[in-house]
Amino acid sequence: MLKSHTFLTRVAIIAVLACGIHALAQTSSQPKVGYLPKDSIAHKDFRAINGGDFSLSKMRGKVVVLDFFTTWCGHSKMQLPSMKKLYSDNQSGDLAMVGLAVEESDSTVAQFVKDNQIAYPVTTVSDPVFGEFVSSRNVSVPQTLVIARDGRVAAHYIGYNSDVANELSAVIARELAKR
């Protein structure tokens, strides 16, 4: 009887853990829409590994897509083709896209940018800076922010699947249509 009870307890714990891990792995759009990034982030200057400087405050008036990723993450790699397509399809000058590699070395990211022929600016950020951008302690990747022309967050996605690519395209189109 005791062995049976112990076995069932272990099975129940494993089932609960499996559900928790599955829930954490789900992609979601966060309800943080509408907030303004902190001034410390909005006015911070970043140097792109593949050339140029940028800050959110200098991009005000454009729709901005911030793609937080790592070079080793499978979901980040799966998201890359759709990000590159969004960038190449929206060359009107009203859209800015920036890749932000989290906790990666400049040399690793530079090689990743070269190998994957990424045309938009890419930089590296630390976990604390990433956390300030997303106003969260959740620093899992990938995460994508769409910043509206007025500087407010229009969408925030954690994770990636094909639905995110479609939703992201729709949000970008909606925000670009606003004047």
N, C-alpha and C positions, 0 to 999 in steps of 0.2 A: 504494500500500500504506500509506504513512504517513497520507494523508488518511483512508483507511478506518479505520485504527486510532484516529486522533484522534476521528473521528465516533463510533465505538463507545464510546470512553472517555467522551465527553460524554453519550451516551445512558445509560450505566451510572450515571454520577454523578447525572443527573436522576432516574433510577429510584430510586436509594438515597435521595435527598432527598425524593422524593414519598412513599416508604414511611415515612420518619421523621416527616414532617409528618402523615401519616395516623395513625400510632401516637400522636403527641402529642395529636391531636384526639379520641381515643377516650375515652369516659366510663368511669370506674372507681370502685369502692368501695375505699378504701385500707385496708391492714391496720393502721392506727394505732388501731384500736378497743381500748378498755380503758385508755388513758392519761388522766391527769388534766391539764387545762390548767394551765399555769404559774401560780404564785401571782400574778405580776405582771399576768396577764390575768384570772384568776378574781376578783380583788378590785378591778380597775380600774372606776371609775364612768364610764358613758357617758351623754351627754345625747342623747335622741332628737330629731330634727329636727321630728317631728310630735307632740312633747310627752312629758314624763316622763323619768325617769332609770332606769338599770338597771345591774346587774352580774351576772355569773354566780353569784357567791357569794350574792347576794340571791334568786336564782332556784332555789337548791338545793332539792330536794324536788319540783320540776316536771321534766317532759320539756321540753328546750329545743332549738329548731331555729334554727340560725344560718345565714342565707343571705347569702353573700358574692357581690356582684354589681357590675356597672357599668351606668350608664344607656345606654351606647352599644353594649354587647355583644349580639349577636343571640341567643346561647344564654341569656344572662341574661334577656332579654326573653321568650324562649320559655318559660322556667321560671316566670315570674311568675304566670300564671294558676293553675298547680298549687299554688304556694305560697299564694296567696290562698285557694284552695279548702281546702287543708289547715287554714289558720287558721280559716276560717269554719265548717268541719265539726267543729272541736275547741274549742268555747267552754266546756268544763267547768271551766276554771280550772287544770287539771293540765298544760296545754300552754302554753308561752311561745314565741313566734316573734319573731325580731329580724332585720331586714335590715341588712346592713353594706355600704355602698357604698365601694368601694376607690378611693382616690386621686381623689376627686371633690369639687367645691366644695359647700358647704352649699346655696347657692342653686340649683344645678343639680339636686341631689337633692330639695330641697323641691318644686321644680316637677314632677319625675318622680313623687314621692309623690302630689301633688295630681292630676296628669293621669291617673294609674293607680289612683286611689282605694285606696291601700294603707292598711289599718286597723291593722296591727301596727307596733310601733316601728321606726324606721329611723334609722341614724346613719351617719357617715362615719368611715373608718379609713385610716391610712396603710399602705403596703406593709409596713413593719417590724412594725406591730401585727398586721396580717393574718397575716404569717409566724409570729408568736408564737402566734396562735390555732390555726393548722393545723399547728404544729410542723414547718414545712417551708420551703424556699426557693421552692417552687413556688407562686407567687402568681397563677396563671392563674385566671380566673373563667369561669363560676360555680363555687363550691365550697359544699357544704352539710355542716354538722356537726349531728349529733343527739347531744345531751348527755343521758345518763340521769339519773334522780332522784338518784343518788349522786354526780353530778358528773363521771363518767367518759364518755369518748366512746363512744357506742353505734354510730355509723356516720359515715363520712366519704366524701363523693362529690365527685369532680372532674369537671366538665363536666355536660352535661345531654342527656337524650333521654327518650323516653316510659318506658323501663325504670326510670329514676331515680325518676320520679313514683310508679310502682307500688311500687318497693322502699322508697321513703321512707314511703309510707302504711303499708306492712306493718311497718316498723321502729317507727314512731310508735305504731301500734296495740299492738305487742308491748311496748314500753316503758311505755305508759300502763296496760297490764293488770298490770304488776308493781307490787307495793306494798311 
